[in-house]
């Protein structure tokens, strides 16, 4: 999905985390290393979990989310200095897993990377109850 502006990006994703790009995240090719994008996406996923109260579920039951799969399509290289916004939202709720859509948006260059994460909770937890995020009207950020 393409976004013409940061405002459109933020409107699409219920969770958006802003992160400054650190000089040390660049590699010998003088752009941000591909693994850093995955760490940024992880940060947004955990914000999503917080929004849904999943960390409380983990503390109460000892059962938490497990990353089953992740894919990332890199669009253009990113360099320091910059600030990025990482968006996360529920893309699909399946019987035994849910998929999250995630994107990294450069404040200087627009969309940098897009990903899909497959996540499972290894227990009889009702995924539909825990993974259906509240709408903006119901208190979501």
VMD Tcl script that draws the C-alpha trace (Angstrom):
set ca {
  {0.00 0.00 0.00}
  {1.27 3.48 -0.84}
  {0.82 6.54 1.32}
  {1.13 10.09 0.05}
  {1.82 11.55 3.47}
  {2.68 10.73 7.05}
  {-0.86 11.75 8.00}
  {-2.33 9.14 5.62}
  {0.07 6.56 7.03}
  {-1.01 7.33 10.61}
  {-4.67 7.17 9.62}
  {-4.21 3.65 8.20}
  {-2.45 2.15 11.23}
  {-3.96 2.12 14.75}
  {-0.44 1.74 16.15}
  {2.34 4.06 14.96}
  {5.68 4.25 16.73}
  {8.14 7.03 15.90}
  {11.84 6.08 16.07}
  {14.94 8.17 15.30}
  {17.43 6.44 13.01}
  {20.73 5.93 14.82}
  {24.08 6.27 13.05}
  {25.10 2.85 14.36}
  {22.18 1.16 12.53}
  {23.93 1.67 9.19}
  {26.16 -1.05 7.78}
  {29.22 -1.12 5.52}
  {27.01 -0.31 2.54}
  {26.21 3.05 4.21}
  {22.50 2.38 4.65}
  {20.44 0.95 7.51}
  {21.02 -2.80 7.79}
  {18.05 -4.95 6.77}
  {17.80 -6.58 10.22}
  {17.08 -3.21 11.84}
  {13.74 -2.97 10.02}
  {12.68 -6.23 11.67}
  {13.58 -4.83 15.10}
  {11.54 -1.72 14.38}
  {8.59 -3.88 13.35}
  {8.97 -5.84 16.59}
  {8.68 -2.58 18.54}
  {5.39 -1.77 16.81}
  {4.08 -5.33 17.34}
  {4.68 -5.03 21.07}
  {2.87 -1.69 21.14}
  {-0.03 -3.53 19.47}
  {0.12 -6.24 22.16}
  {0.09 -3.56 24.86}
  {-2.95 -1.89 23.29}
  {-4.87 -5.18 23.42}
  {-3.82 -6.06 26.96}
  {-1.91 -9.14 25.85}
  {0.95 -8.48 28.25}
  {-1.50 -8.88 31.14}
  {-2.69 -12.15 29.60}
  {0.90 -13.35 29.46}
  {1.52 -12.40 33.08}
  {-1.69 -14.11 34.24}
  {-1.40 -17.31 32.18}
  {2.29 -17.62 31.34}
  {1.26 -17.89 27.68}
  {2.24 -15.30 25.15}
  {2.58 -14.51 21.49}
  {5.07 -16.39 19.35}
  {6.31 -15.01 16.05}
  {5.60 -17.80 13.55}
  {6.76 -16.05 10.38}
  {7.79 -12.68 9.06}
  {8.37 -11.30 5.61}
  {9.64 -7.90 4.67}
  {9.79 -6.19 1.30}
  {12.44 -3.50 1.24}
  {11.62 -0.65 -1.13}
  {14.43 1.91 -0.86}
  {17.56 2.25 1.31}
  {17.46 4.43 4.41}
  {20.33 6.46 5.79}
  {21.06 8.53 8.87}
  {19.86 11.14 9.75}
  {16.14 10.44 9.55}
  {13.16 9.58 11.70}
  {10.84 6.71 10.85}
  {7.32 5.79 11.82}
  {6.45 2.11 12.08}
  {2.81 1.16 11.70}
  {1.09 -2.05 12.81}
  {-2.42 -3.34 12.41}
  {-4.34 -6.59 12.33}
  {-4.47 -7.80 8.73}
  {-6.19 -11.17 9.11}
  {-7.52 -13.28 11.95}
  {-7.34 -17.02 11.30}
  {-8.37 -19.99 13.40}
  {-4.93 -20.57 14.92}
  {-2.96 -17.42 14.12}
  {-3.27 -13.80 13.18}
  {-1.40 -11.76 10.61}
  {-0.19 -8.25 11.17}
  {0.44 -5.72 8.44}
  {3.41 -3.51 9.18}
  {5.16 -0.71 7.30}
  {8.14 1.56 7.88}
  {7.67 5.17 6.75}
  {10.60 7.56 6.45}
  {9.83 11.13 7.37}
  {12.15 12.12 4.49}
  {11.34 9.51 1.83}
  {7.91 7.88 2.41}
  {7.47 4.06 2.50}
  {10.71 2.15 3.01}
  {9.57 -1.36 3.83}
  {6.39 -3.39 4.21}
  {5.94 -6.62 6.10}
  {3.53 -9.27 7.27}
  {4.01 -11.10 10.57}
  {2.28 -14.37 11.42}
  {1.73 -14.76 15.17}
  {0.35 -17.64 17.23}
  {-0.64 -18.03 20.85}
  {0.04 -21.68 21.84}
  {-2.96 -22.28 24.07}
  {-6.74 -22.40 24.01}
  {-6.87 -18.60 24.21}
  {-9.72 -17.09 22.23}
  {-7.83 -15.29 19.46}
  {-10.92 -13.45 18.27}
  {-11.37 -11.93 21.73}
  {-7.74 -10.88 22.18}
  {-6.83 -9.90 18.62}
  {-9.82 -7.86 17.51}
  {-8.51 -4.37 18.25}
  {-10.89 -1.73 19.48}
  {-11.94 0.84 16.95}
  {-10.78 4.42 17.35}
  {-14.24 5.16 18.77}
  {-13.72 2.49 21.46}
  {-10.52 3.96 22.80}
  {-7.76 2.77 20.50}
  {-4.97 5.29 19.99}
}
mol new
graphics top color blue
foreach p $ca { graphics top sphere $p radius 0.5 }
foreach p [lrange $ca 0 end-1] q [lrange $ca 1 end] { graphics top cylinder $p $q radius 0.2 }
display resetview
